[in-house]
Structure formats: structure tokens, C-alpha cells
Amino acid sequence: MAEMYIRIAEEENEEPMEIPSEDDGTVLLSTVAAQFPGACGLRYRSPVSQCMRGVRLVDGILHAPENGWGNLVYVVNYPKGRKMDEIDASSATKIKRGDQKTSDLIVLGLPWKTSEQDLKDYFSTFGEVIMVQVKRDVKTGNSKGFGFVRFTEWESQGKVISQRHMIDGRWCDCKLPNSKQGPDEPMRSRKVFVGRCTEDMTADELRQFFMQFGEVTDVFIPKPFRAFAFVTFADDQVAASLCGEDLIIKGISVHISNAEPKHNNTRQMMERAGRFGNGVCISSVFGKYFQRDLSRHVCLGVGMGEKGFWGQKK
């Protein structure tokens, strides 16, 4: 029998694709699956009864109906549950995107000359802007060096947060303000402290590593190098889930902990810094807390236990 083509579609109302038959008029299931991954059979609507009928499948070979393949459109069958999973996933994605509302983003490092129109013109390249504001001194009217912007679309907001911006000849950062929580919600930090870092770890490498857990909005490595870094996520739940973990970055075990507010006491900071590793200069990390001792030329050695630092005069 001469080769012929069978009209097959994923759904009845979709445009069909022609699939070649074998010399004996049968169709291999593997041929169908090559175009429709996961296919496990075919069905068609009977011209007589208008009911759906299944195509006989034997040992991976689909056999034509009694009157031949004809010009009917055959619909792909998938394993039970697959289509519902796809529909549920698609619906969930749409619902999730629909629930994601944009927030006011803070723009840091603005040049003094930048106006609200300049800000709007720049950020309009990322999407529709519904609000811009440059914060100014009430008395002088001069810019305070930062402002706010808000987009219509969540996708636009994500693009802006994920990169730095050159505005009027100066690099600026765009972030989600920490005050995004509601008045009745506890303030949960989106920032984590990454201890035991090595000097060869770059901000880009840290960003790429932590992106596997969630959207990263900022990576900060102090200069001069102090053996730690801060990573900020868009979602505070991601940050919370990583706290207490030991992760391997470039073959080095780093410890993740909560980036506590600046007003926390010195002892907590010392205990955290005790995880750094040998050779950390305590003056570079805690110089302002030990200013008096440093003025008397007190040199501290570094103890590496959980209890922090120990030292002796030299």
C-alpha cells in the first residue's frame, strides 16, 4: 500500500498535523509521539454516531478503523491525569501572576540633577510607569539623592530589580523597600548573612548561586574584604528558609544566617564573626566597637569557636 498521511491534532478544534503511515497502512505510536511527546494513543469522532472512538493499538502499532483512515482528524490521547496536571499548572501560573501586585521601588544613588521626568523617561523603557517621585528637601527643594518608581506590570518590576541602572551618568540601584510588610505583620528580613566567604568569590558568582533558591535583588561584598557578604532576596520566605544552612560555593562551605538589624548587641556580632576562619582582622570588622583598645595598641588573636573571639595583649 502506498504511503499516506494521517491528520492528527492535540485537540479537536486545533489545526491538524499530517503524520506518515507505514507501507501496510498502519501508524507507529512512536511516529505520533515524536510530534506529540507523551502520546499513548489516538481517538476520533465517528461520523455516524458522533461519539468518540479509540483507535486500536497493538504492540505499539496503530491500526486504521474499519473504513480506513479517511479524512478524519484523529485526536491524541495522553496518559490519564497528564492533561489535568497541565491545566492546573497553567491556571496556577495565571492566578499567581494575577495576584502579584507591583510595589513602589526605591531608586538609590540618583544624581542631584535628575528630575521626575528624567526618571520616568528612563524607566519607561522597561514598561508602563504609573508613578515616579524624586524625594526633595522640604526647605531647599534640592534632591535627596533617591526616589521611587512603580510599574503596571510585575514583569517590568522584576527586570528593573535584577540589574543596575545608569541614570544621568551615574550608577543607581533599584530595590524593594524593606517596609513592604503590612502593619500587622512582623518585619522579616529578606537579607541573609553569608559567612566564611573567600576573596575569590565575586558578587556575580554569589548571585548566580543563590538564584537557584529564588529571585536575588542584591549582593553586597564589603571592601576591603572581610570574609562575609550579604545577599538580598525578593521573597523574605526564601531568606528565612536558608538561615542556619551550610552551603558549598566554589568548594568552600559557607554558613547562612539572618542579617540582623544594626542595633543588635556586639556579642551577637562577635559570635557570628567567629565563623569567619583564621586570619580575619578584627579591627576591620569591629573597629568602631574596639576603638579604645585599638588606641592602646591592643592586638587581638582570633579564636575560631562558636563563642567568638579571644585574644591577648602583645
Backbone hydrogen bonds in HBPLUS format (Angstrom, degrees):
<---DONOR---> <-ACCEPTOR-->    atom                        ^
c    i                          cat <-CA-CA->   ^        H-A-AA   ^      H-
h    n   atom  resd res      DA  || num        DHA   H-A  angle D-A-AA Bond
n    s   type  num  typ     dist DA aas  dist angle  dist       angle   num
A0021-SER N   A0004-MET O   2.80 MM  17  5.58 150.3  1.88 172.3 172.2     1
A0006-ILE N   A0019-ILE O   2.74 MM  13  5.09 167.4  1.76 147.7 148.9     2
A0019-ILE N   A0006-ILE O   2.77 MM  13  5.09 162.2  1.80 145.9 150.4     3
A0074-TYR N   A0007-ARG O   2.85 MM  67  6.16 175.5  1.85 153.7 153.9     4
A0008-ILE N   A0017-MET O   2.79 MM   9  5.20 169.2  1.80 147.3 151.1     5
A0017-MET N   A0008-ILE O   2.59 MM   9  5.20 167.6  1.61 150.7 152.4     6
A0009-ALA N   A0074-TYR O   2.85 MM  65  6.24 156.8  1.91 160.3 165.6     7
A0076-VAL N   A0009-ALA O   3.02 MM  67  6.32 148.7  2.13 155.5 163.6     8
A0014-GLU N   A0011-GLU O   3.19 MM   3  5.39 165.4  2.21 111.1 114.7     9
A0022-GLU N   A0026-THR O   2.65 MM   4  5.35 169.2  1.66 164.2 167.4    10
A0025-GLY N   A0022-GLU O   2.98 MM   3  5.30 163.8  2.00 116.9 119.5    11
A0027-VAL N   A0062-LEU O   2.98 MM  35  5.02 162.6  2.01 143.9 149.3    12
A0062-LEU N   A0027-VAL O   2.71 MM  35  5.02 168.8  1.72 161.7 161.3    13
A0031-THR N   A0028-LEU O   3.01 MM   3  5.22 130.6  2.27  99.8 112.6    14
A0032-VAL N   A0028-LEU O   3.30 MM   4  6.79 151.8  2.39 146.4 153.2    15
A0029-LEU N   A0060-GLY O   2.96 MM  31  5.33 177.4  1.96 147.7 147.4    16
A0033-ALA N   A0029-LEU O   2.85 MM   4  6.12 165.2  1.87 155.0 159.3    17
A0034-ALA N   A0030-SER O   2.98 MM   4  6.05 132.8  2.21 134.9 145.8    18
A0035-GLN N   A0032-VAL O   3.05 MM   3  5.58 141.2  2.20 110.9 120.5    19
A0036-PHE N   A0032-VAL O   2.83 MM   4  5.99 146.0  1.95 146.2 157.1    20
A0039-ALA N   A0036-PHE O   3.03 MM   3  5.79 149.5  2.12 152.3 154.0    21
A0040-CYS N   A0077-ASN O   2.83 MM  37  5.62 166.9  1.85 146.1 149.9    22
A0077-ASN N   A0041-GLY O   2.84 MM  36  4.88 164.2  1.86 135.8 131.4    23
A0055-VAL N   A0042-LEU O   2.94 MM  13  5.45 164.4  1.96 147.8 143.3    24
A0043-ARG N   A0075-VAL O   2.89 MM  32  5.22 143.7  2.02 143.3 154.5    25
A0075-VAL N   A0043-ARG O   2.70 MM  32  5.22 158.4  1.75 157.9 161.3    26
A0044-TYR N   A0053-ARG O   2.79 MM   9  5.33 150.7  1.88 148.6 158.7    27
A0053-ARG N   A0044-TYR O   2.62 MM   9  5.33 160.9  1.65 161.0 167.5    28
A0046-SER N   A0051-CYS O   2.81 MM   5  5.52 169.9  1.82 158.9 156.2    29
A0050-GLN N   A0046-SER O   2.77 MM   4  4.85 139.1  1.94 133.5 143.7    30
A0063-HIS N   A0056-ARG O   2.93 MM   7  5.52 165.0  1.96 158.4 163.3    31
A0058-VAL N   A0061-ILE O   2.92 MM   3  5.22 164.7  1.94 147.4 149.5    32
A0061-ILE N   A0058-VAL O   2.92 MM   3  5.22 149.5  2.01 110.9 120.8    33
A0068-GLY N   A0065-PRO O   3.02 MM   3  5.19 160.3  2.06 119.4 119.0    34
A0082-ARG N   A0079-PRO O   3.12 MM   3  5.86 166.1  2.14 140.6 144.9    35
A0085-ASP N   A0081-GLY O   2.98 MM   4  6.10 152.3  2.06 145.1 152.8    36
A0086-GLU N   A0082-ARG O   2.96 MM   4  6.29 154.4  2.03 150.8 157.8    37
A0087-ILE N   A0083-LYS O   2.85 MM   4  6.13 157.5  1.90 150.8 157.1    38
A0088-ASP N   A0084-MET O   2.82 MM   4  5.98 164.9  1.84 150.9 155.2    39
A0089-ALA N   A0085-ASP O   2.87 MM   4  6.01 157.7  1.92 145.9 152.4    40
A0090-SER N   A0086-GLU O   2.88 MM   4  6.03 158.7  1.93 145.9 152.0    41
A0091-SER N   A0087-ILE O   2.84 MM   4  6.03 161.6  1.87 151.3 156.7    42
A0092-ALA N   A0088-ASP O   2.81 MM   4  5.94 157.5  1.86 146.0 152.9    43
A0093-THR N   A0089-ALA O   2.95 MM   4  6.15 152.7  2.02 144.5 151.4    44
A0094-LYS N   A0090-SER O   3.03 MM   4  6.32 159.3  2.08 147.3 152.6    45
A0095-ILE N   A0091-SER O   2.82 MM   4  6.06 161.8  1.85 153.7 159.1    46
A0096-LYS N   A0092-ALA O   2.80 MM   4  5.92 159.7  1.84 145.9 152.2    47
A0097-ARG N   A0093-THR O   2.89 MM   4  6.10 162.7  1.92 149.3 153.7    48
A0098-GLY N   A0094-LYS O   2.86 MM   4  6.00 148.7  1.96 141.3 150.9    49
A0099-ASP N   A0095-ILE O   2.89 MM   4  6.13 142.0  2.03 146.5 156.4    50
A0100-GLN N   A0096-LYS O   3.12 MM   4  6.30 130.6  2.38 141.1 153.5    51
A0105-LEU N   A0149-VAL O   2.78 MM  44  5.27 177.7  1.79 161.1 161.0    52
A0149-VAL N   A0105-LEU O   2.93 MM  44  5.27 147.9  2.04 142.7 152.8    53
A0106-ILE N   A0175-LYS O   2.87 MM  69  5.42 148.3  1.97 160.0 162.8    54
A0175-LYS N   A0106-ILE O   2.96 MM  69  5.42 161.1  2.00 153.4 157.5    55
A0107-VAL N   A0147-GLY O   2.77 MM  40  5.10 168.6  1.79 137.2 140.4    56
A0147-GLY N   A0107-VAL O   2.99 MM  40  5.10 149.0  2.08 136.2 145.7    57
A0108-LEU N   A0173-ASP O   2.75 MM  65  5.20 161.4  1.78 161.1 164.6    58
A0173-ASP N   A0108-LEU O   3.14 MM  65  5.20 150.5  2.23 134.9 143.3    59
A0110-LEU N   A0145-GLY O   2.82 MM  35  4.62 138.8  1.99 131.8 128.7    60
A0114-THR N   A0111-PRO O   3.18 MM   3  5.56 157.1  2.24 112.1 118.6    61
A0119-LEU N   A0115-SER O   3.02 MM   4  6.32 154.6  2.09 147.1 154.1    62
A0120-LYS N   A0116-GLU O   2.91 MM   4  6.14 157.7  1.96 144.9 150.8    63
A0121-ASP N   A0117-GLN O   2.85 MM   4  6.02 162.9  1.88 150.6 155.4    64
A0122-TYR N   A0118-ASP O   3.06 MM   4  6.24 155.7  2.12 144.7 150.7    65
A0123-PHE N   A0119-LEU O   3.03 MM   4  6.24 178.9  2.03 157.7 157.5    66
A0124-SER N   A0120-LYS O   2.94 MM   4  5.82 135.5  2.15 144.6 154.5    67
A0125-THR N   A0122-TYR O   3.26 MM   3  6.04 164.8  2.29 116.9 121.3    68
A0126-PHE N   A0123-PHE O   3.04 MM   3  5.58 163.1  2.06 114.5 119.9    69
A0152-THR N   A0128-GLU O   3.01 MM  24  5.71 152.1  2.09 157.6 159.1    70
A0130-ILE N   A0150-ARG O   2.91 MM  20  5.78 157.9  1.96 148.1 155.3    71
A0150-ARG N   A0131-MET O   2.92 MM  19  5.13 143.2  2.06 151.1 149.4    72
A0133-GLN N   A0148-PHE O   2.86 MM  15  5.08 144.2  1.99 150.9 149.5    73
A0148-PHE N   A0133-GLN O   2.70 MM  15  5.08 151.9  1.77 146.1 155.4    74
A0135-LYS N   A0146-PHE O   3.06 MM  11  6.05 154.3  2.13 144.3 152.4    75
A0144-LYS N   A0135-LYS O   2.84 MM   9  5.73 157.6  1.89 157.4 151.7    76
A0137-ASP N   A0142-ASN O   2.79 MM   5  5.43 158.5  1.83 155.4 159.1    77
A0141-GLY N   A0137-ASP O   2.77 MM   4  4.90 141.9  1.91 130.2 141.3    78
A0157-GLN N   A0153-GLU O   3.33 MM   4  6.70 156.9  2.39 144.3 150.0    79
A0158-GLY N   A0154-TRP O   3.00 MM   4  6.31 157.1  2.05 152.2 158.4    80
A0159-LYS N   A0155-GLU O   3.08 MM   4  6.37 157.0  2.14 149.6 154.8    81
A0160-VAL N   A0156-SER O   3.14 MM   4  6.37 160.2  2.18 150.6 155.4    82
A0161-ILE N   A0157-GLN O   3.06 MM   4  6.28 160.7  2.10 154.3 159.0    83
A0162-SER N   A0158-GLY O   3.19 MM   4  6.24 145.3  2.31 143.4 151.8    84
A0165-HIS N   A0172-CYS O   2.92 MM   7  5.06 167.4  1.94 152.4 154.0    85
A0172-CYS N   A0165-HIS O   2.59 MM   7  5.06 153.3  1.66 148.7 158.7    86
A0167-ILE N   A0170-ARG O   2.84 MM   3  5.32 157.6  1.89 157.1 149.6    87
A0170-ARG N   A0167-ILE O   3.08 MM   3  5.32 147.4  2.19 106.9 116.5    88
A0185-GLU N   A0182-GLY O   3.16 MM   3  5.31 159.2  2.21 107.1 113.6    89
A0233-PHE N   A0190-ARG O   2.80 MM  43  5.27 168.1  1.82 149.5 150.3    90
A0192-VAL N   A0231-VAL O   2.79 MM  39  5.39 159.6  1.83 152.0 158.1    91
A0231-VAL N   A0192-VAL O   3.06 MM  39  5.39 159.4  2.10 147.0 153.6    92
A0193-PHE N   A0257-SER O   2.71 MM  64  5.13 172.9  1.71 157.9 159.4    93
A0257-SER N   A0193-PHE O   2.97 MM  64  5.13 157.3  2.02 145.1 152.0    94
A0194-VAL N   A0229-ALA O   2.82 MM  35  5.10 173.5  1.83 157.7 155.7    95
A0229-ALA N   A0194-VAL O   2.99 MM  35  5.10 144.6  2.12 134.9 145.6    96
A0195-GLY N   A0255-HIS O   2.83 MM  60  5.09 166.5  1.85 159.6 157.4    97
A0255-HIS N   A0195-GLY O   3.14 MM  60  5.09 150.4  2.24 123.8 132.3    98
A0197-CYS N   A0227-ALA O   3.06 MM  30  4.77 143.8  2.20 123.3 120.8    99
A0201-MET N   A0198-THR O   3.09 MM   3  5.78 167.6  2.10 123.9 126.3   100
A0206-LEU N   A0202-THR O   3.02 MM   4  6.33 158.2  2.07 151.0 156.7   101
A0207-ARG N   A0203-ALA O   2.89 MM   4  6.07 157.0  1.94 146.6 153.5   102
A0208-GLN N   A0204-ASP O   2.92 MM   4  6.12 165.0  1.94 150.1 153.5   103
A0209-PHE N   A0205-GLU O   2.99 MM   4  6.15 154.9  2.06 143.5 150.5   104
A0210-PHE N   A0206-LEU O   2.96 MM   4  6.14 172.3  1.97 156.5 157.7   105
A0211-MET N   A0207-ARG O   3.00 MM   4  6.01 129.4  2.27 145.1 157.3   106
A0212-GLN N   A0209-PHE O   3.45 MM   3  6.23 167.5  2.47 115.3 118.5   107
A0213-PHE N   A0210-PHE O   3.10 MM   3  5.65 161.0  2.13 113.8 119.5   108
A0234-ALA N   A0215-GLU O   2.92 MM  19  5.60 154.7  1.99 152.4 154.2   109
A0217-THR N   A0232-THR O   2.81 MM  15  5.61 151.8  1.89 143.3 152.4   110
A0218-ASP N   A0232-THR O   3.36 MM  14  5.02 152.2  2.44 135.8 132.5   111
A0232-THR N   A0218-ASP O   2.82 MM  14  5.02 171.5  1.82 152.3 153.2   112
A0220-PHE N   A0230-PHE O   2.81 MM  10  5.08 166.5  1.82 154.3 157.8   113
A0230-PHE N   A0220-PHE O   2.83 MM  10  5.08 159.1  1.87 148.4 155.4   114
A0238-VAL N   A0235-ASP O   3.18 MM   3  5.56 134.0  2.41 105.8 116.4   115
A0240-ALA N   A0236-ASP O   2.97 MM   4  6.21 159.7  2.01 146.5 152.0   116
A0241-SER N   A0237-GLN O   2.98 MM   4  6.10 149.8  2.07 140.9 148.5   117
A0242-LEU N   A0239-ALA O   3.25 MM   3  5.48 141.4  2.40 101.9 112.1   118
A0245-GLU N   A0242-LEU O   3.03 MM   3  5.61 156.6  2.08 143.6 144.0   119
A0244-GLY N   A0256-ILE O   2.67 MM  12  5.49 159.5  1.71 143.7 147.2   120
A0256-ILE N   A0245-GLU O   2.87 MM  11  5.39 166.3  1.89 169.1 171.7   121
A0247-LEU N   A0254-VAL O   2.89 MM   7  5.36 148.0  1.99 154.1 160.1   122
A0254-VAL N   A0247-LEU O   2.73 MM   7  5.36 167.4  1.75 164.6 166.9   123
A0249-ILE N   A0252-ILE O   2.81 MM   3  5.20 163.3  1.84 153.0 151.5   124
A0252-ILE N   A0249-ILE O   2.94 MM   3  5.20 161.6  1.97 111.9 118.0   125
A0264-ASN N   A0261-PRO O   3.18 MM   3  5.92 170.0  2.19 122.0 124.4   126
A0270-MET N   A0266-THR O   2.85 MM   4  6.15 152.1  1.92 152.9 161.4   127
A0271-GLU N   A0267-ARG O   2.90 MM   4  6.16 157.1  1.95 151.1 156.8   128
A0272-ARG N   A0268-GLN O   3.04 MM   4  6.26 156.0  2.09 145.1 151.5   129
A0273-ALA N   A0269-MET O   2.94 MM   4  6.14 158.8  1.99 145.5 151.6   130
A0274-GLY N   A0270-MET O   2.99 MM   4  6.18 127.4  2.27 138.9 152.2   131
A0274-GLY N   A0271-GLU O   3.25 MM   3  5.12 136.2  2.45  90.7 102.7   132
A0275-ARG N   A0272-ARG O   3.14 MM   3  5.93 169.0  2.16 120.3 123.3   133
A0276-PHE N   A0273-ALA O   2.97 MM   3  5.46 169.9  1.98 121.9 124.6   134
A0284-SER N   A0281-CYS O   3.11 MM   3  5.57 135.0  2.32 107.0 117.8   135
A0285-VAL N   A0282-ILE O   3.23 MM   3  5.16 129.3  2.50  92.9 105.8   136
A0286-PHE N   A0282-ILE O   2.77 MM   4  5.72 171.2  1.78 157.8 160.9   137
A0287-GLY N   A0283-SER O   2.96 MM   4  4.23 109.7  2.47 124.4 122.9   138
A0289-TYR N   A0286-PHE O   2.94 MM   3  5.41 136.5  2.13 111.8 124.2   139
A0290-PHE N   A0286-PHE O   3.22 MM   4  6.48 134.5  2.44 151.6 164.4   140
A0290-PHE N   A0287-GLY O   3.20 MM   3  5.32 139.3  2.38  99.7 110.6   141
A0294-LEU N   A0290-PHE O   2.87 MM   4  6.07 163.0  1.90 160.5 165.9   142
A0295-SER N   A0291-GLN O   3.01 MM   4  6.18 146.4  2.12 140.5 149.1   143
A0296-ARG N   A0293-ASP O   3.00 MM   3  5.19 138.2  2.18  99.0 111.3   144
A0298-VAL N   A0293-ASP O   3.10 MM   5  5.45 151.8  2.18 138.9 143.4   145
A0297-HIS N   A0294-LEU O   2.92 MM   3  4.91 154.9  1.98 110.5 111.7   146
A0308-GLY N   A0305-GLY O   3.36 MM   3  5.93 163.2  2.39 116.4 116.9   147
